[in-house]
Amino acid sequence: MTSSVRIITDSACDLPDALVQQLGIEVVPLFIRFGDDELIDREQLTTSQFWERCST
């Protein structure tokens, strides 16, 4: 009998996309709020954009 294991994490892990694809990791995106703006991490907001908005 064989069993399958999958690694699932949320987008706060900040793993590089290449590693996520290489290892077949499932990343569940978080919703991030800046004031009234609500964005989906990794879909509507990159890591660079996140840190840029945090600094303003």
C-alpha distance matrix in Angstrom:
0.0 3.8 6.7 10.2 13.3 16.8 20.1 22.8 26.4 29.8 32.5 34.3 32.0 34.2 31.7 33.1 32.1 31.1 28.6 27.2 26.7 25.5 22.6 21.9 23.1 24.1 27.6 29.1 32.9 35.3 38.7 41.5 45.0 48.3 51.1 50.8 48.4 44.7 42.5 38.8 37.7 36.7 37.7 41.3 41.9 41.1 40.9 44.4 45.8 44.4 46.1 49.3 49.5 48.9 51.9 54.3
3.8 0.0 3.8 6.8 10.0 13.4 16.7 19.5 23.1 26.6 29.1 31.0 28.6 30.6 28.0 29.3 28.3 27.3 24.8 23.4 22.9 21.7 18.8 18.2 19.4 20.6 24.2 25.9 29.6 32.2 35.6 38.4 42.0 45.1 48.0 47.8 45.3 41.7 39.3 35.6 34.3 33.1 34.3 38.0 38.4 37.5 37.3 40.7 42.2 40.9 42.6 45.7 46.1 45.5 48.4 50.9
6.7 3.8 0.0 3.8 6.6 10.2 13.4 16.1 19.6 23.1 25.8 27.6 25.4 27.6 25.2 26.9 25.9 25.4 22.7 21.0 20.9 20.0 16.9 16.0 16.7 17.5 21.0 22.5 26.3 28.7 32.1 34.9 38.4 41.6 44.4 44.3 41.9 38.2 36.0 32.3 31.0 30.1 31.3 34.9 35.3 34.6 34.3 37.8 39.2 37.7 39.5 42.6 42.8 42.2 45.2 47.6
10.2 6.8 3.8 0.0 3.8 6.7 10.2 12.9 16.5 19.9 22.4 24.4 22.2 24.3 21.9 23.4 22.3 21.9 19.4 17.4 17.3 16.7 13.6 12.3 13.0 13.9 17.4 19.1 22.8 25.4 28.9 31.6 35.2 38.4 41.3 41.1 38.6 34.9 32.5 28.8 27.5 26.5 27.6 31.3 31.7 30.9 30.8 34.3 35.6 34.2 36.1 39.1 39.4 38.9 41.9 44.2
13.3 10.0 6.6 3.8 0.0 3.8 6.8 9.7 13.1 16.7 19.3 21.0 18.7 21.0 18.7 20.6 19.9 19.8 16.9 14.9 15.6 15.1 11.6 10.6 10.4 11.4 14.7 16.5 20.2 22.5 26.1 28.6 32.3 35.4 38.3 38.3 35.9 32.3 30.0 26.3 24.8 23.9 25.4 28.9 29.0 28.2 27.7 31.3 32.7 31.1 32.8 36.0 36.2 35.6 38.6 41.0
16.8 13.4 10.2 6.7 3.8 0.0 3.7 6.3 9.9 13.4 15.7 17.8 15.6 17.7 15.6 17.5 16.5 16.9 14.3 11.7 12.6 12.9 9.4 7.8 6.9 7.6 10.9 12.9 16.5 19.1 22.6 25.2 28.8 31.9 34.9 34.9 32.3 28.8 26.3 22.6 21.0 20.1 21.6 25.1 25.3 24.5 24.2 27.8 29.0 27.5 29.4 32.5 32.7 32.2 35.2 37.5
20.1 16.7 13.4 10.2 6.8 3.7 0.0 3.8 6.7 10.4 12.7 14.3 12.0 14.3 12.4 14.7 14.3 15.0 12.1 9.7 11.6 12.1 8.6 7.7 5.2 6.2 8.6 10.9 14.3 16.6 20.3 22.4 26.1 29.0 32.1 32.4 29.9 26.5 24.0 20.5 18.5 17.7 19.8 23.1 22.8 21.8 21.1 24.7 26.1 24.4 26.1 29.3 29.5 28.9 31.8 34.3
22.8 19.5 16.1 12.9 9.7 6.3 3.8 0.0 3.8 7.1 9.8 11.8 10.3 12.8 11.8 14.4 13.9 15.5 13.1 10.0 12.3 13.8 10.9 9.2 5.9 4.6 5.9 7.3 10.8 13.0 16.6 19.0 22.7 25.7 28.7 28.9 26.4 22.9 20.6 17.1 15.4 15.1 17.0 20.1 20.0 19.5 19.0 22.8 23.7 21.8 23.8 26.9 26.8 26.3 29.4 31.6
26.4 23.1 19.6 16.5 13.1 9.9 6.7 3.8 0.0 3.8 6.6 8.1 6.9 9.8 9.6 12.8 12.9 15.2 12.9 10.1 13.2 14.9 12.4 11.3 7.6 6.4 5.1 6.1 8.8 10.3 14.0 15.9 19.6 22.5 25.5 26.0 23.7 20.3 18.1 14.9 12.8 13.0 15.4 18.1 17.4 16.9 16.1 19.8 20.8 18.6 20.4 23.6 23.5 22.7 25.8 28.1
29.8 26.6 23.1 19.9 16.7 13.4 10.4 7.1 3.8 0.0 3.8 5.5 6.2 8.7 9.9 12.9 13.1 16.0 14.5 11.6 14.6 17.0 15.1 13.8 10.2 8.2 5.2 4.5 5.8 6.6 10.4 12.2 15.8 18.8 21.8 22.3 19.9 16.6 14.5 11.5 9.5 10.5 12.8 15.1 14.4 14.3 13.6 17.4 17.9 15.5 17.6 20.7 20.2 19.5 22.8 24.9
32.5 29.1 25.8 22.4 19.3 15.7 12.7 9.8 6.6 3.8 0.0 3.8 5.2 6.0 8.0 10.5 10.7 14.1 13.2 10.8 13.8 16.4 15.3 14.3 10.9 9.5 5.8 5.9 4.9 6.0 9.4 10.4 14.2 16.6 20.0 20.7 18.0 15.0 12.4 9.5 6.6 7.2 10.2 12.2 11.0 10.6 9.9 13.7 14.2 12.1 14.3 17.3 17.1 16.7 19.9 21.9
34.3 31.0 27.6 24.4 21.0 17.8 14.3 11.8 8.1 5.5 3.8 0.0 3.8 5.4 8.4 11.4 12.8 16.0 14.7 13.0 16.4 18.5 17.3 16.9 13.4 12.5 9.1 9.1 8.1 7.4 10.3 10.3 13.7 15.8 19.2 20.5 18.2 15.6 13.5 11.5 8.4 9.7 13.0 14.3 12.2 11.6 9.7 13.3 14.1 11.2 12.6 16.1 15.9 14.7 17.8 20.2
32.0 28.6 25.4 22.2 18.7 15.6 12.0 10.3 6.9 6.2 5.2 3.8 0.0 3.8 5.5 9.1 11.1 13.6 11.7 10.5 14.2 15.7 14.3 14.5 11.1 11.2 8.6 10.0 10.1 10.5 13.8 14.0 17.4 19.4 22.9 24.2 21.8 19.2 16.8 14.4 11.1 11.2 14.8 16.6 14.6 13.1 11.0 14.4 16.0 13.7 14.6 18.1 18.6 17.4 20.0 22.8
34.2 30.6 27.6 24.3 21.0 17.7 14.3 12.8 9.8 8.7 6.0 5.4 3.8 0.0 3.8 6.4 8.6 11.5 10.4 9.8 13.2 14.9 14.4 14.9 12.0 12.4 9.6 11.4 10.7 11.4 14.2 13.9 17.3 18.7 22.4 23.8 21.0 18.7 16.0 13.8 10.1 9.4 13.2 14.8 12.4 10.2 7.8 11.1 13.2 11.5 12.2 15.5 16.5 15.8 18.1 20.9
31.7 28.0 25.2 21.9 18.7 15.6 12.4 11.8 9.6 9.9 8.0 8.4 5.5 3.8 0.0 3.8 6.4 8.4 6.7 6.6 10.1 11.3 10.9 11.9 9.5 11.0 9.2 12.1 12.3 13.9 17.0 17.2 20.7 22.3 26.0 27.1 24.2 21.8 18.7 16.1 12.6 11.0 14.5 16.8 14.8 12.3 10.4 13.5 15.9 14.8 15.4 18.5 19.9 19.4 21.5 24.3
33.1 29.3 26.9 23.4 20.6 17.5 14.7 14.4 12.8 12.9 10.5 11.4 9.1 6.4 3.8 0.0 3.8 5.4 5.4 6.4 8.8 10.0 11.0 12.1 10.8 12.5 11.0 14.1 14.0 16.0 18.8 18.8 22.2 23.4 27.2 28.2 25.0 22.9 19.5 17.0 13.5 11.0 14.2 16.5 14.6 11.5 10.2 12.6 15.3 15.1 15.8 18.3 20.2 20.2 21.9 24.6
32.1 28.3 25.9 22.3 19.9 16.5 14.3 13.9 12.9 13.1 10.7 12.8 11.1 8.6 6.4 3.8 0.0 3.8 5.5 5.0 6.2 8.5 10.1 10.2 9.6 10.9 9.8 13.0 13.0 15.7 18.4 19.0 22.4 23.9 27.6 28.1 24.7 22.3 18.8 15.9 13.0 9.8 12.3 15.1 14.0 11.3 11.3 13.7 15.9 16.1 17.5 19.6 21.2 21.8 23.8 26.0
31.1 27.3 25.4 21.9 19.8 16.9 15.0 15.5 15.2 16.0 14.1 16.0 13.6 11.5 8.4 5.4 3.8 0.0 3.8 5.5 5.3 6.0 8.7 9.8 10.3 12.6 12.5 16.0 16.5 19.4 22.1 22.8 26.2 27.6 31.3 31.9 28.4 26.1 22.5 19.7 16.8 13.5 15.8 18.6 17.6 14.7 14.6 16.6 19.0 19.5 20.5 22.6 24.5 25.0 26.7 29.1
28.6 24.8 22.7 19.4 16.9 14.3 12.1 13.1 12.9 14.5 13.2 14.7 11.7 10.4 6.7 5.4 5.5 3.8 0.0 3.8 5.4 5.0 6.1 8.2 8.1 11.1 11.4 15.1 16.2 18.9 22.1 22.8 26.4 28.1 31.8 32.5 29.3 26.8 23.4 20.4 17.3 14.6 17.3 20.2 19.0 16.3 15.5 17.9 20.5 20.3 21.1 23.7 25.4 25.4 27.3 30.0
27.2 23.4 21.0 17.4 14.9 11.7 9.7 10.0 10.1 11.6 10.8 13.0 10.5 9.8 6.6 6.4 5.0 5.5 3.8 0.0 3.8 5.6 5.5 5.7 5.0 7.4 7.9 11.7 13.1 16.1 19.3 20.6 24.3 26.3 29.9 30.3 27.1 24.3 21.0 17.7 14.9 12.4 14.8 18.1 17.3 15.2 14.9 17.9 19.9 19.4 20.8 23.5 24.7 24.8 27.1 29.5
26.7 22.9 20.9 17.3 15.6 12.6 11.6 12.3 13.2 14.6 13.8 16.4 14.2 13.2 10.1 8.8 6.2 5.3 5.4 3.8 0.0 3.8 5.5 5.0 6.6 8.8 10.1 13.7 15.1 18.5 21.5 23.0 26.7 28.7 32.2 32.3 28.9 26.2 22.6 19.3 16.9 13.9 15.6 19.1 18.9 16.8 17.2 19.8 21.7 21.8 23.4 25.7 26.9 27.5 29.7 31.9
25.5 21.7 20.0 16.7 15.1 12.9 12.1 13.8 14.9 17.0 16.4 18.5 15.7 14.9 11.3 10.0 8.5 6.0 5.0 5.6 3.8 0.0 3.8 5.7 8.0 11.2 12.9 16.6 18.4 21.5 24.8 26.1 29.8 31.7 35.3 35.7 32.3 29.6 26.1 22.8 20.2 17.3 19.2 22.6 22.1 19.8 19.6 22.1 24.4 24.4 25.6 28.0 29.5 29.8 31.8 34.3
22.6 18.8 16.9 13.6 11.6 9.4 8.6 10.9 12.4 15.1 15.3 17.3 14.3 14.4 10.9 11.0 10.1 8.7 6.1 5.5 5.5 3.8 0.0 3.8 5.5 9.2 11.4 15.1 17.4 20.4 23.9 25.5 29.3 31.5 35.0 35.4 32.3 29.3 26.1 22.6 20.1 17.7 19.9 23.3 22.8 20.7 20.3 23.2 25.3 24.8 26.0 28.8 30.0 30.0 32.2 34.8
21.9 18.2 16.0 12.3 10.6 7.8 7.7 9.2 11.3 13.8 14.3 16.9 14.5 14.9 11.9 12.1 10.2 9.8 8.2 5.7 5.0 5.7 3.8 0.0 3.8 6.5 9.4 12.8 15.4 18.7 22.1 24.1 27.9 30.3 33.7 33.7 30.6 27.4 24.2 20.6 18.6 16.3 17.9 21.5 21.6 20.1 20.2 23.3 24.9 24.4 26.2 28.8 29.6 29.8 32.4 34.7
23.1 19.4 16.7 13.0 10.4 6.9 5.2 5.9 7.6 10.2 10.9 13.4 11.1 12.0 9.5 10.8 9.6 10.3 8.1 5.0 6.6 8.0 5.5 3.8 0.0 3.8 6.3 9.7 12.5 15.5 19.0 21.0 24.8 27.4 30.7 30.9 27.9 24.7 21.7 18.1 15.9 14.2 16.2 19.7 19.5 18.1 17.9 21.3 22.8 21.8 23.6 26.4 27.1 26.9 29.7 32.0
24.1 20.6 17.5 13.9 11.4 7.6 6.2 4.6 6.4 8.2 9.5 12.5 11.2 12.4 11.0 12.5 10.9 12.6 11.1 7.4 8.8 11.2 9.2 6.5 3.8 0.0 3.8 6.5 9.6 12.8 16.2 18.7 22.4 25.3 28.4 28.3 25.4 22.0 19.2 15.4 13.8 12.6 14.0 17.6 17.8 17.3 17.5 21.1 22.0 20.8 23.1 25.8 25.9 26.0 29.0 31.0
27.6 24.2 21.0 17.4 14.7 10.9 8.6 5.9 5.1 5.2 5.8 9.1 8.6 9.6 9.2 11.0 9.8 12.5 11.4 7.9 10.1 12.9 11.4 9.4 6.3 3.8 0.0 3.8 6.2 9.3 12.8 15.0 18.7 21.5 24.7 24.7 21.8 18.5 15.7 12.1 10.2 9.4 11.2 14.5 14.4 14.0 14.2 17.9 18.5 17.1 19.5 22.2 22.2 22.2 25.3 27.3
29.1 25.9 22.5 19.1 16.5 12.9 10.9 7.3 6.1 4.5 5.9 9.1 10.0 11.4 12.1 14.1 13.0 16.0 15.1 11.7 13.7 16.6 15.1 12.8 9.7 6.5 3.8 0.0 3.8 6.6 9.9 12.7 16.3 19.5 22.4 22.1 19.5 15.9 13.5 10.0 9.0 9.5 10.6 13.5 13.9 14.4 14.9 18.6 18.5 16.8 19.5 22.2 21.5 21.5 24.9 26.5
32.9 29.6 26.3 22.8 20.2 16.5 14.3 10.8 8.8 5.8 4.9 8.1 10.1 10.7 12.3 14.0 13.0 16.5 16.2 13.1 15.1 18.4 17.4 15.4 12.5 9.6 6.2 3.8 0.0 3.8 6.7 9.3 12.9 15.9 18.9 18.6 15.8 12.4 9.8 6.3 5.3 6.7 7.7 10.0 10.3 11.4 12.2 15.8 15.2 13.5 16.5 18.9 17.9 18.3 21.7 23.0
35.3 32.2 28.7 25.4 22.5 19.1 16.6 13.0 10.3 6.6 6.0 7.4 10.5 11.4 13.9 16.0 15.7 19.4 18.9 16.1 18.5 21.5 20.4 18.7 15.5 12.8 9.3 6.6 3.8 0.0 3.8 6.2 9.8 13.1 15.9 15.9 13.5 10.1 8.4 5.9 5.4 8.5 9.6 10.6 10.4 12.0 12.3 15.7 14.7 12.2 15.2 17.6 16.1 16.0 19.7 20.9
38.7 35.6 32.1 28.9 26.1 22.6 20.3 16.6 14.0 10.4 9.4 10.3 13.8 14.2 17.0 18.8 18.4 22.1 22.1 19.3 21.5 24.8 23.9 22.1 19.0 16.2 12.8 9.9 6.7 3.8 0.0 3.8 6.7 10.2 12.6 12.2 10.0 6.4 5.6 4.7 6.0 9.7 9.9 9.6 9.8 12.4 13.1 16.0 14.1 11.7 15.0 16.8 14.6 14.9 18.6 19.2
41.5 38.4 34.9 31.6 28.6 25.2 22.4 19.0 15.9 12.2 10.4 10.3 14.0 13.9 17.2 18.8 19.0 22.8 22.8 20.6 23.0 26.1 25.5 24.1 21.0 18.7 15.0 12.7 9.3 6.2 3.8 0.0 3.8 6.8 9.8 10.3 8.1 5.6 5.2 6.2 6.5 10.2 11.0 9.7 8.7 11.2 11.5 13.7 11.6 8.9 11.9 13.6 11.1 11.2 15.0 15.5
45.0 42.0 38.4 35.2 32.3 28.8 26.1 22.7 19.6 15.8 14.2 13.7 17.4 17.3 20.7 22.2 22.4 26.2 26.4 24.3 26.7 29.8 29.3 27.9 24.8 22.4 18.7 16.3 12.9 9.8 6.7 3.8 0.0 3.8 6.0 6.8 5.5 4.4 6.3 8.9 9.9 13.4 13.7 11.6 10.7 13.6 13.9 15.4 12.7 10.1 12.8 13.7 10.5 10.7 14.3 13.9
48.3 45.1 41.6 38.4 35.4 31.9 29.0 25.7 22.5 18.8 16.6 15.8 19.4 18.7 22.3 23.4 23.9 27.6 28.1 26.3 28.7 31.7 31.5 30.3 27.4 25.3 21.5 19.5 15.9 13.1 10.2 6.8 3.8 0.0 3.8 6.1 5.1 6.5 8.2 11.4 12.0 15.1 15.5 12.7 11.3 13.9 14.1 14.6 11.6 9.5 11.5 11.6 7.9 8.5 11.6 10.6
51.1 48.0 44.4 41.3 38.3 34.9 32.1 28.7 25.5 21.8 20.0 19.2 22.9 22.4 26.0 27.2 27.6 31.3 31.8 29.9 32.2 35.3 35.0 33.7 30.7 28.4 24.7 22.4 18.9 15.9 12.6 9.8 6.0 3.8 0.0 3.8 5.5 7.9 10.8 14.2 15.4 18.6 18.5 15.6 14.7 17.5 17.8 18.2 15.1 13.2 14.9 14.6 10.8 11.3 13.8 12.1
50.8 47.8 44.3 41.1 38.3 34.9 32.4 28.9 26.0 22.3 20.7 20.5 24.2 23.8 27.1 28.2 28.1 31.9 32.5 30.3 32.3 35.7 35.4 33.7 30.9 28.3 24.7 22.1 18.6 15.9 12.2 10.3 6.8 6.1 3.8 0.0 3.8 6.5 9.9 13.4 15.5 18.6 17.8 14.8 14.9 18.2 19.2 19.8 16.4 14.9 17.4 16.9 13.2 14.3 17.0 15.1
48.4 45.3 41.9 38.6 35.9 32.3 29.9 26.4 23.7 19.9 18.0 18.2 21.8 21.0 24.2 25.0 24.7 28.4 29.3 27.1 28.9 32.3 32.3 30.6 27.9 25.4 21.8 19.5 15.8 13.5 10.0 8.1 5.5 5.1 5.5 3.8 0.0 3.8 6.4 10.2 12.2 15.1 14.1 11.0 11.2 14.7 16.1 16.8 13.3 12.2 15.1 14.6 11.2 13.0 15.8 14.3
44.7 41.7 38.2 34.9 32.3 28.8 26.5 22.9 20.3 16.6 15.0 15.6 19.2 18.7 21.8 22.9 22.3 26.1 26.8 24.3 26.2 29.6 29.3 27.4 24.7 22.0 18.5 15.9 12.4 10.1 6.4 5.6 4.4 6.5 7.9 6.5 3.8 0.0 3.8 7.0 9.5 12.7 11.7 9.4 10.0 13.5 15.0 16.5 13.4 11.9 15.2 15.6 12.5 13.9 17.2 16.5
42.5 39.3 36.0 32.5 30.0 26.3 24.0 20.6 18.1 14.5 12.4 13.5 16.8 16.0 18.7 19.5 18.8 22.5 23.4 21.0 22.6 26.1 26.1 24.2 21.7 19.2 15.7 13.5 9.8 8.4 5.6 5.2 6.3 8.2 10.8 9.9 6.4 3.8 0.0 3.8 6.2 9.0 8.0 5.7 6.5 10.1 12.0 13.8 11.0 9.9 13.6 14.2 11.9 13.5 16.8 16.6
38.8 35.6 32.3 28.8 26.3 22.6 20.5 17.1 14.9 11.5 9.5 11.5 14.4 13.8 16.1 17.0 15.9 19.7 20.4 17.7 19.3 22.8 22.6 20.6 18.1 15.4 12.1 10.0 6.3 5.9 4.7 6.2 8.9 11.4 14.2 13.4 10.2 7.0 3.8 0.0 3.8 6.4 5.5 5.2 6.4 9.4 11.4 14.0 12.0 10.8 14.5 15.8 14.1 15.4 18.8 19.2
37.7 34.3 31.0 27.5 24.8 21.0 18.5 15.4 12.8 9.5 6.6 8.4 11.1 10.1 12.6 13.5 13.0 16.8 17.3 14.9 16.9 20.2 20.1 18.6 15.9 13.8 10.2 9.0 5.3 5.4 6.0 6.5 9.9 12.0 15.4 15.5 12.2 9.5 6.2 3.8 0.0 3.8 5.5 6.1 5.2 6.8 8.1 11.2 10.0 8.5 12.0 13.9 12.9 13.8 17.1 18.2
36.7 33.1 30.1 26.5 23.9 20.1 17.7 15.1 13.0 10.5 7.2 9.7 11.2 9.4 11.0 11.0 9.8 13.5 14.6 12.4 13.9 17.3 17.7 16.3 14.2 12.6 9.4 9.5 6.7 8.5 9.7 10.2 13.4 15.1 18.6 18.6 15.1 12.7 9.0 6.4 3.8 0.0 3.8 6.0 5.3 5.3 7.3 10.4 10.0 9.7 12.8 14.5 14.5 15.7 18.5 19.8
37.7 34.3 31.3 27.6 25.4 21.6 19.8 17.0 15.4 12.8 10.2 13.0 14.8 13.2 14.5 14.2 12.3 15.8 17.3 14.8 15.6 19.2 19.9 17.9 16.2 14.0 11.2 10.6 7.7 9.6 9.9 11.0 13.7 15.5 18.5 17.8 14.1 11.7 8.0 5.5 5.5 3.8 0.0 3.8 5.8 7.4 10.4 12.8 11.5 11.8 15.3 16.3 15.8 17.6 20.5 21.1
41.3 38.0 34.9 31.3 28.9 25.1 23.1 20.1 18.1 15.1 12.2 14.3 16.6 14.8 16.8 16.5 15.1 18.6 20.2 18.1 19.1 22.6 23.3 21.5 19.7 17.6 14.5 13.5 10.0 10.6 9.6 9.7 11.6 12.7 15.6 14.8 11.0 9.4 5.7 5.2 6.1 6.0 3.8 0.0 3.8 6.9 10.2 11.7 9.5 10.1 13.7 14.0 13.1 15.4 18.2 18.3
41.9 38.4 35.3 31.7 29.0 25.3 22.8 20.0 17.4 14.4 11.0 12.2 14.6 12.4 14.8 14.6 14.0 17.6 19.0 17.3 18.9 22.1 22.8 21.6 19.5 17.8 14.4 13.9 10.3 10.4 9.8 8.7 10.7 11.3 14.7 14.9 11.2 10.0 6.5 6.4 5.2 5.3 5.8 3.8 0.0 3.8 6.7 8.1 6.0 6.4 10.0 10.6 10.0 12.2 14.8 15.4
41.1 37.5 34.6 30.9 28.2 24.5 21.8 19.5 16.9 14.3 10.6 11.6 13.1 10.2 12.3 11.5 11.3 14.7 16.3 15.2 16.8 19.8 20.7 20.1 18.1 17.3 14.0 14.4 11.4 12.0 12.4 11.2 13.6 13.9 17.5 18.2 14.7 13.5 10.1 9.4 6.8 5.3 7.4 6.9 3.8 0.0 3.8 5.4 5.1 6.2 8.8 9.8 10.6 12.4 14.5 15.8
40.9 37.3 34.3 30.8 27.7 24.2 21.1 19.0 16.1 13.6 9.9 9.7 11.0 7.8 10.4 10.2 11.3 14.6 15.5 14.9 17.2 19.6 20.3 20.2 17.9 17.5 14.2 14.9 12.2 12.3 13.1 11.5 13.9 14.1 17.8 19.2 16.1 15.0 12.0 11.4 8.1 7.3 10.4 10.2 6.7 3.8 0.0 3.8 5.5 5.0 6.4 8.6 10.0 10.7 12.6 14.8
44.4 40.7 37.8 34.3 31.3 27.8 24.7 22.8 19.8 17.4 13.7 13.3 14.4 11.1 13.5 12.6 13.7 16.6 17.9 17.9 19.8 22.1 23.2 23.3 21.3 21.1 17.9 18.6 15.8 15.7 16.0 13.7 15.4 14.6 18.2 19.8 16.8 16.5 13.8 14.0 11.2 10.4 12.8 11.7 8.1 5.4 3.8 0.0 3.8 5.4 5.4 6.1 8.7 9.9 10.9 12.8
45.8 42.2 39.2 35.6 32.7 29.0 26.1 23.7 20.8 17.9 14.2 14.1 16.0 13.2 15.9 15.3 15.9 19.0 20.5 19.9 21.7 24.4 25.3 24.9 22.8 22.0 18.5 18.5 15.2 14.7 14.1 11.6 12.7 11.6 15.1 16.4 13.3 13.4 11.0 12.0 10.0 10.0 11.5 9.5 6.0 5.1 5.5 3.8 0.0 3.8 5.5 5.0 6.1 8.6 10.0 10.9
44.4 40.9 37.7 34.2 31.1 27.5 24.4 21.8 18.6 15.5 12.1 11.2 13.7 11.5 14.8 15.1 16.1 19.5 20.3 19.4 21.8 24.4 24.8 24.4 21.8 20.8 17.1 16.8 13.5 12.2 11.7 8.9 10.1 9.5 13.2 14.9 12.2 11.9 9.9 10.8 8.5 9.7 11.8 10.1 6.4 6.2 5.0 5.4 3.8 0.0 3.8 5.5 5.3 6.3 8.8 10.4
46.1 42.6 39.5 36.1 32.8 29.4 26.1 23.8 20.4 17.6 14.3 12.6 14.6 12.2 15.4 15.8 17.5 20.5 21.1 20.8 23.4 25.6 26.0 26.2 23.6 23.1 19.5 19.5 16.5 15.2 15.0 11.9 12.8 11.5 14.9 17.4 15.1 15.2 13.6 14.5 12.0 12.8 15.3 13.7 10.0 8.8 6.4 5.4 5.5 3.8 0.0 3.8 5.4 4.9 6.3 8.9
49.3 45.7 42.6 39.1 36.0 32.5 29.3 26.9 23.6 20.7 17.3 16.1 18.1 15.5 18.5 18.3 19.6 22.6 23.7 23.5 25.7 28.0 28.8 28.8 26.4 25.8 22.2 22.2 18.9 17.6 16.8 13.6 13.7 11.6 14.6 16.9 14.6 15.6 14.2 15.8 13.9 14.5 16.3 14.0 10.6 9.8 8.6 6.1 5.0 5.5 3.8 0.0 3.8 5.5 5.3 6.7
49.5 46.1 42.8 39.4 36.2 32.7 29.5 26.8 23.5 20.2 17.1 15.9 18.6 16.5 19.9 20.2 21.2 24.5 25.4 24.7 26.9 29.5 30.0 29.6 27.1 25.9 22.2 21.5 17.9 16.1 14.6 11.1 10.5 7.9 10.8 13.2 11.2 12.5 11.9 14.1 12.9 14.5 15.8 13.1 10.0 10.6 10.0 8.7 6.1 5.3 5.4 3.8 0.0 3.8 5.4 5.4
48.9 45.5 42.2 38.9 35.6 32.2 28.9 26.3 22.7 19.5 16.7 14.7 17.4 15.8 19.4 20.2 21.8 25.0 25.4 24.8 27.5 29.8 30.0 29.8 26.9 26.0 22.2 21.5 18.3 16.0 14.9 11.2 10.7 8.5 11.3 14.3 13.0 13.9 13.5 15.4 13.8 15.7 17.6 15.4 12.2 12.4 10.7 9.9 8.6 6.3 4.9 5.5 3.8 0.0 3.8 5.6
51.9 48.4 45.2 41.9 38.6 35.2 31.8 29.4 25.8 22.8 19.9 17.8 20.0 18.1 21.5 21.9 23.8 26.7 27.3 27.1 29.7 31.8 32.2 32.4 29.7 29.0 25.3 24.9 21.7 19.7 18.6 15.0 14.3 11.6 13.8 17.0 15.8 17.2 16.8 18.8 17.1 18.5 20.5 18.2 14.8 14.5 12.6 10.9 10.0 8.8 6.3 5.3 5.4 3.8 0.0 3.8
54.3 50.9 47.6 44.2 41.0 37.5 34.3 31.6 28.1 24.9 21.9 20.2 22.8 20.9 24.3 24.6 26.0 29.1 30.0 29.5 31.9 34.3 34.8 34.7 32.0 31.0 27.3 26.5 23.0 20.9 19.2 15.5 13.9 10.6 12.1 15.1 14.3 16.5 16.6 19.2 18.2 19.8 21.1 18.3 15.4 15.8 14.8 12.8 10.9 10.4 8.9 6.7 5.4 5.6 3.8 0.0
